[in-house]
């Protein structure tokens, strides 16, 4: 699939152009390449990232939480490739994870 303009990404993903710029500004999406005229050009994998963001929003995650998850995925830590961090591994499911925001550590 060829690189896409902001309009094409918006059309294919169902996300507004304004939301795309917001996600870029907040660091949820990596900055796209720019043409000589300054137009954004997105790689095809941005559609997968936007799918993930939309799914997270439907599940009630904040943009900050989604950004945190995406940064873990980019670093490889979510796949166990990062250095072990004993604070982020729960001993069992009753133990709150220390790397999550306080309001998400309590079991419901």
Short mmCIF file of the C-alpha atoms (twelve columns), coordinates in Angstrom:
data_MODEL
# 
_entry.id   MODEL 
# 
loop_
_atom_site.group_PDB 
_atom_site.id 
_atom_site.type_symbol 
_atom_site.label_atom_id 
_atom_site.label_alt_id 
_atom_site.label_comp_id 
_atom_site.label_asym_id 
_atom_site.label_seq_id 
_atom_site.Cartn_x 
_atom_site.Cartn_y 
_atom_site.Cartn_z 
_atom_site.pdbx_PDB_model_num 
ATOM 1   C CA . UNK A 1   0.000   0.000   0.000  1 
ATOM 2   C CA . UNK A 2   1.312   3.437   -0.931 1 
ATOM 3   C CA . UNK A 3   1.789   6.336   1.491  1 
ATOM 4   C CA . UNK A 4   -1.399  8.293   2.222  1 
ATOM 5   C CA . UNK A 5   -2.369  11.905  2.738  1 
ATOM 6   C CA . UNK A 6   -4.158  13.041  5.880  1 
ATOM 7   C CA . UNK A 7   -7.466  13.062  4.002  1 
ATOM 8   C CA . UNK A 8   -7.023  9.505   2.792  1 
ATOM 9   C CA . UNK A 9   -6.075  8.284   6.273  1 
ATOM 10  C CA . UNK A 10  -9.118  10.058  7.723  1 
ATOM 11  C CA . UNK A 11  -11.390 8.513   5.119  1 
ATOM 12  C CA . UNK A 12  -10.019 4.972   5.550  1 
ATOM 13  C CA . UNK A 13  -9.897  5.044   9.350  1 
ATOM 14  C CA . UNK A 14  -13.034 7.016   10.160 1 
ATOM 15  C CA . UNK A 15  -10.938 9.398   12.278 1 
ATOM 16  C CA . UNK A 16  -11.181 13.120  11.588 1 
ATOM 17  C CA . UNK A 17  -8.247  15.114  10.268 1 
ATOM 18  C CA . UNK A 18  -8.347  17.146  13.463 1 
ATOM 19  C CA . UNK A 19  -8.056  13.952  15.558 1 
ATOM 20  C CA . UNK A 20  -5.080  12.813  13.458 1 
ATOM 21  C CA . UNK A 21  -3.298  16.094  14.164 1 
ATOM 22  C CA . UNK A 22  -4.177  15.800  17.877 1 
ATOM 23  C CA . UNK A 23  -2.808  12.247  18.093 1 
ATOM 24  C CA . UNK A 24  0.362   13.410  16.373 1 
ATOM 25  C CA . UNK A 25  0.717   16.417  18.702 1 
ATOM 26  C CA . UNK A 26  0.216   14.217  21.794 1 
ATOM 27  C CA . UNK A 27  2.802   11.685  20.604 1 
ATOM 28  C CA . UNK A 28  0.295   8.870   20.117 1 
ATOM 29  C CA . UNK A 29  1.140   8.710   16.423 1 
ATOM 30  C CA . UNK A 30  4.685   9.246   15.206 1 
ATOM 31  C CA . UNK A 31  5.182   12.408  13.164 1 
ATOM 32  C CA . UNK A 32  4.477   11.630  9.507  1 
ATOM 33  C CA . UNK A 33  6.838   12.470  6.685  1 
ATOM 34  C CA . UNK A 34  6.216   15.798  4.983  1 
ATOM 35  C CA . UNK A 35  6.227   16.706  1.327  1 
ATOM 36  C CA . UNK A 36  8.238   19.687  0.090  1 
ATOM 37  C CA . UNK A 37  5.016   21.696  0.371  1 
ATOM 38  C CA . UNK A 38  4.556   20.586  4.011  1 
ATOM 39  C CA . UNK A 39  1.704   18.102  3.504  1 
ATOM 40  C CA . UNK A 40  1.599   15.124  5.861  1 
ATOM 41  C CA . UNK A 41  2.305   11.745  4.255  1 
ATOM 42  C CA . UNK A 42  1.434   8.711   6.388  1 
ATOM 43  C CA . UNK A 43  2.796   5.190   6.147  1 
ATOM 44  C CA . UNK A 44  0.195   2.427   5.763  1 
ATOM 45  C CA . UNK A 45  0.833   1.090   9.293  1 
ATOM 46  C CA . UNK A 46  -0.796  4.220   10.737 1 
ATOM 47  C CA . UNK A 47  -4.166  2.563   10.049 1 
ATOM 48  C CA . UNK A 48  -3.325  -0.224  12.519 1 
ATOM 49  C CA . UNK A 49  -2.304  2.324   15.129 1 
ATOM 50  C CA . UNK A 50  -5.554  4.226   14.622 1 
ATOM 51  C CA . UNK A 51  -7.530  0.997   14.961 1 
ATOM 52  C CA . UNK A 52  -5.797  0.438   18.287 1 
ATOM 53  C CA . UNK A 53  -6.530  3.995   19.452 1 
ATOM 54  C CA . UNK A 54  -10.206 3.687   18.514 1 
ATOM 55  C CA . UNK A 55  -10.501 0.334   20.260 1 
ATOM 56  C CA . UNK A 56  -8.869  1.763   23.389 1 
ATOM 57  C CA . UNK A 57  -11.249 4.725   23.376 1 
ATOM 58  C CA . UNK A 58  -14.255 2.365   23.066 1 
ATOM 59  C CA . UNK A 59  -12.942 0.474   26.101 1 
ATOM 60  C CA . UNK A 60  -12.793 3.713   28.087 1 
ATOM 61  C CA . UNK A 61  -9.037  4.315   28.058 1 
ATOM 62  C CA . UNK A 62  -7.796  7.880   28.100 1 
ATOM 63  C CA . UNK A 63  -5.434  9.158   25.430 1 
ATOM 64  C CA . UNK A 64  -2.666  9.231   28.053 1 
ATOM 65  C CA . UNK A 65  -3.224  5.541   28.807 1 
ATOM 66  C CA . UNK A 66  -3.306  4.679   25.119 1 
ATOM 67  C CA . UNK A 67  -0.081  6.617   24.584 1 
ATOM 68  C CA . UNK A 68  1.544   4.697   27.438 1 
ATOM 69  C CA . UNK A 69  0.531   1.340   25.939 1 
ATOM 70  C CA . UNK A 70  1.733   2.364   22.488 1 
ATOM 71  C CA . UNK A 71  5.078   3.528   23.890 1 
ATOM 72  C CA . UNK A 72  5.474   0.154   25.628 1 
ATOM 73  C CA . UNK A 73  4.698   -1.629  22.370 1 
ATOM 74  C CA . UNK A 74  7.203   0.516   20.448 1 
ATOM 75  C CA . UNK A 75  9.940   -0.136  22.999 1 
ATOM 76  C CA . UNK A 76  9.321   -3.872  22.977 1 
ATOM 77  C CA . UNK A 77  8.634   -3.940  26.718 1 
ATOM 78  C CA . UNK A 78  5.077   -5.154  26.150 1 
ATOM 79  C CA . UNK A 79  6.484   -8.198  24.380 1 
ATOM 80  C CA . UNK A 80  8.934   -9.006  27.137 1 
ATOM 81  C CA . UNK A 81  11.927  -7.751  25.160 1 
ATOM 82  C CA . UNK A 82  12.742  -4.863  27.475 1 
ATOM 83  C CA . UNK A 83  14.782  -5.099  30.630 1 
ATOM 84  C CA . UNK A 84  12.830  -6.731  33.450 1 
ATOM 85  C CA . UNK A 85  11.084  -4.276  35.710 1 
ATOM 86  C CA . UNK A 86  9.928   -5.914  38.953 1 
ATOM 87  C CA . UNK A 87  7.571   -3.001  39.636 1 
ATOM 88  C CA . UNK A 88  5.545   -3.691  36.486 1 
ATOM 89  C CA . UNK A 89  5.022   -7.409  37.010 1 
ATOM 90  C CA . UNK A 90  2.187   -8.361  39.336 1 
ATOM 91  C CA . UNK A 91  2.901   -11.353 41.590 1 
ATOM 92  C CA . UNK A 92  -0.696  -12.404 41.107 1 
ATOM 93  C CA . UNK A 93  -3.864  -10.738 39.902 1 
ATOM 94  C CA . UNK A 94  -4.687  -9.354  43.369 1 
ATOM 95  C CA . UNK A 95  -1.467  -7.330  43.450 1 
ATOM 96  C CA . UNK A 96  -1.902  -3.845  41.942 1 
ATOM 97  C CA . UNK A 97  0.518   -2.945  39.195 1 
ATOM 98  C CA . UNK A 98  2.613   0.061   40.111 1 
ATOM 99  C CA . UNK A 99  3.101   1.255   36.539 1 
ATOM 100 C CA . UNK A 100 -0.607  1.972   35.968 1 
ATOM 101 C CA . UNK A 101 -2.330  5.220   36.961 1 
ATOM 102 C CA . UNK A 102 -3.776  5.003   40.515 1 
ATOM 103 C CA . UNK A 103 -7.413  4.917   39.420 1 
ATOM 104 C CA . UNK A 104 -6.757  1.796   37.312 1 
ATOM 105 C CA . UNK A 105 -4.992  -0.282  39.989 1 
ATOM 106 C CA . UNK A 106 -8.106  -1.302  41.930 1 
ATOM 107 C CA . UNK A 107 -10.008 -4.409  40.931 1 
ATOM 108 C CA . UNK A 108 -13.615 -3.802  40.106 1 
# 
